[in-house]
């Protein structure tokens, strides 16, 4: 039986979700709040509703006979949208508020790792500015990692290369409230120099299936320099992460997380995304997210043969152990095109985007919109991360080359991107 589906969010991840859902024979009509210019081609969008206005979303869902809500961003899950719809016939794909604290509080998750002997970089937690600064003044090894405890749109992680950097970063978080209340509490963590793995599973409370692993490129500039961002690109799967590396991550991190979550009173249903980093002693867990990665999903979904609705229904029906995911044997590379100034203050918005149709017409290319808008019939940049250009190939090199060849067709004032993804 076909169903009406509502996707919540406005970025490249949500465009990828709408793209995949639109291919399902089990979807009748597709809706998105608030959506973007690319999503408008696939779904009925409504930018007048705030994604955190749950009562209005519920009215909208009833009005449009929505049977399923697929949540993109983490803020809605941490704010309890699953709990809000609990007494409704409308199903929400994503964990409840109690489970979502795994992303809502980095301290909660780091303590969980420590409690159950899950490999993670060493760390200390701080609840006052004075204590954090005292620790820095007695610390000698740099760089170190400073993390805001709460949600900061992927920007709440700072790598400090000196005592001065560390002091300034801590004051920005705890004193000047750069990330508002998210920085009231912080973590100071051991720095590990290594590639990262995004390891996403779908968990139905008891069983899980693994998505393809991918490698995120978080730093703003080439050679992994500059501030952390929400993600400048992605490679799926990373060729350096061989079977033995992934098996270690599965046995020592993923399976332990799944095993011990119930000990914390968490029955997890939805996407559990563990960010890992390769250290000299193997993979270590950095954090947990409770939703699909962005831009990870933009590289993963093009490789997934299985109907996304089948995956979601199996999760909600607690029957994931009966589902076998099928994958296309290709590599996928995503390069994020950004506005000038991202990830700090975005300087230049409202500029027309040229060449998109030419890029989309190229073989092995997908384009997912992130920060775009239609103004007077013209497509313009309207956010920090603007477009996700995805190349598909038989090798990582082919996928990457295709993505960059497509980018040559595209332009808008202030456009920038990393030239070394994958």
C-alpha positions, -999 to 999 in steps of 0.1 A, spaced: 0 0 0 14 34 -10 18 61 16 24 98 18 58 107 32 70 140 48 108 148 50 119 174 75 149 196 67 164 218 40 199 206 32 217 182 9 209 153 31 172 160 28 175 164 -10 192 130 -12 164 115 10 137 130 -13 156 118 -44 157 82 -30 122 82 -17 108 95 -50 121 63 -66 100 40 -43 69 24 -56 56 25 -20 55 64 -19 23 81 -31 30 118 -25 62 133 -12 63 165 10 92 184 26 94 211 53 110 236 46 128 221 16 150 239 -9 151 248 -46 163 213 -56 138 195 -34 109 215 -50 114 194 -81 106 162 -62 83 171 -34 57 197 -23 76 221 0 65 246 26 91 271 38 66 289 60 67 263 88 95 260 113 109 225 115 108 229 153 71 239 153 58 204 161 21 213 165 20 230 131 39 201 115 13 178 130 -16 199 116 2 198 82 7 161 84 -29 154 92 -41 178 64 -19 160 38 -26 125 51 10 118 60 17 83 72 55 86 77 78 115 87 115 111 80 136 135 101 168 149 87 185 173 112 195 163 147 179 193 165 143 180 159 152 146 173 170 160 204 139 183 209 117 152 210 97 151 177 94 113 180 79 116 215 55 144 202 40 120 177 40 90 200 2 90 205 -4 96 168 -9 72 139 18 91 121 51 73 123 84 91 128 117 75 116 142 85 142 150 79 179 131 94 208 144 122 230 161 100 256 181 82 229 189 114 210 209 127 240 237 105 225 241 134 200 226 162 222 254 158 248 290 149 238 298 145 275 270 119 279 284 99 250 321 102 260 312 90 295 292 61 279 323 51 259 345 53 290 320 34 312 318 4 288 355 4 277 348 15 241 380 28 225 379 67 225 405 95 227 413 104 263 394 134 276 383 156 305 350 174 310 346 210 323 316 228 337 332 261 345 354 285 327 379 288 355 385 250 357 389 247 320 414 276 319 434 262 348 437 229 330 450 246 299 476 266 318 490 233 332 488 215 299 519 210 277 511 189 247 495 205 216 474 203 195 444 195 216 407 192 208 380 214 224 344 204 220 312 221 230 289 197 248 257 205 229 246 209 193 265 234 172 257 225 136 290 206 132 311 236 141 315 230 179 348 212 176 380 233 177 416 220 173 438 243 193 475 244 183 488 264 212 478 276 247 467 309 233 444 292 207 430 270 235 423 299 259 406 319 231 385 289 220 374 281 255 365 317 262 345 319 229 325 289 239 320 293 277 322 331 282 312 347 249 286 320 241 296 315 204 275 284 204 249 297 229 241 271 256 258 243 236 292 256 250 282 259 287 300 226 292 330 215 272 353 185 266 390 188 262 402 158 243 434 141 231 442 150 195 447 122 171 460 128 136 444 103 113 416 98 87 380 96 99 354 69 92 317 75 93 302 42 104 264 43 102 240 15 112 202 13 113 191 -2 146 156 -15 154 162 -19 192 176 -54 189 192 -59 155 211 -37 131 221 -35 95 252 -16 83 253 11 57 284 16 35 311 33 55 324 66 42 352 91 49 342 126 59 364 157 51 355 182 78 383 208 75 375 239 55 406 240 34 429 216 15 453 194 33 429 192 62 436 228 73 413 254 88 383 253 110 359 223 113 328 225 92 296 205 88 315 186 61 333 197 29 331 164 11 329 126 14 342 94 -1 322 61 -1 337 36 6 372 47 16 397 23 -1 422 26 28 397 12 53 402 -25 46 382 -54 60 404 -59 91 401 -22 101 363 -22 97 360 -55 115 379 -40 145 355 -10 144 325 -33 143 336 -56 171 352 -31 195 329 -1 189 296 -8 171 287 -41 187 296 -28 222 275 3 217 245 -18 206 251 -42 235 254 -16 262 228 10 252 200 -9 271 221 -7 303 215 31 300 178 27 295 181 34 258 160 14 233 174 28 201 153 29 169 167 47 139 201 58 125 231 54 148 261 71 133 294 67 150 323 89 139 356 71 143 392 81 138 422 59 128 448 60 155 481 40 158 462 14 179 432 12 156 399 29 153 386 50 182 351 64 186 349 102 185 311 108 188 277 94 181 251 111 159 214 100 158 206 107 122 220 103 87 253 120 81 255 151 59 273 149 34 278 111 41 242 102 30 247 120 -4 274 94 -13 258 64 4 222 66 -11 233 65 -47 250 31 -40 219 16 -22 198 -7 -44 173 -15 -16 141 5 -14 146 31 14 110 25 25 117 -12 30 146 -3 52 125 22 73 96 -2 76 118 -30 88 133 -7 114 99 3 127 86 -33 126 117 -46 144 124 -70 115 158 -57 103 173 -92 109 151 -103 79 164 -76 55 195 -79 34 207 -46 19 218 -46 -17 245 -23 -30 258 -10 -64 295 -19 -67 308 16 -74 326 44 -55 310 77 -48 326 111 -41 308 142 -29 323 177 -31 306 205 -13 304 239 -30 302 267 -4 295 304 -2 324 329 6 332 330 43 318 296 53 321 282 80 324 315 98 304 345 87 289 338 52 297 370 33 280 367 0 244 354 -6 217 358 -33 240 353 -63 227 334 -94 241 299 -99 252 292 -134 258 259 -153 239 235 -131 219 219 -160 251 212 -179 267 196 -149 236 175 -141 236 162 -178 270 146 -174 274 109 -170 277 96 -134 268 129 -118 242 137 -92 236 172 -78 220 177 -44 210 212 -33 218 224 2 216 262 5 197 272 -26 166 292 -33 146 304 -63 144 342 -64 124 358 -93 128 326 -113 166 324 -108 185 299 -87 207 316 -61 229 306 -32 212 311 2 234 293 27 269 283 37 269 250 20 252 255 -13 255 224 -36 267 188 -33 283 175 -65 284 137 -64 305 116 -89 301 79 -94 329 57 -107 344 22 -107 374 36 -87 377 64 -61 398 83 -87 372 80 -114 344 91 -90 365 121 -79 375 131 -114 338 131 -125 328 153 -96 355 179 -103 348 178 -141 312 187 -133 322 215 -109 340 231 -138 306 238 -154 292 255 -123 298 290 -110 284 317 -86 300 347 -70 321 337 -40 319 300 -48 346 279 -31 353 243 -25 381 219 -15 401 206 -44 415 175 -27 384 155 -17 392 117 -22 
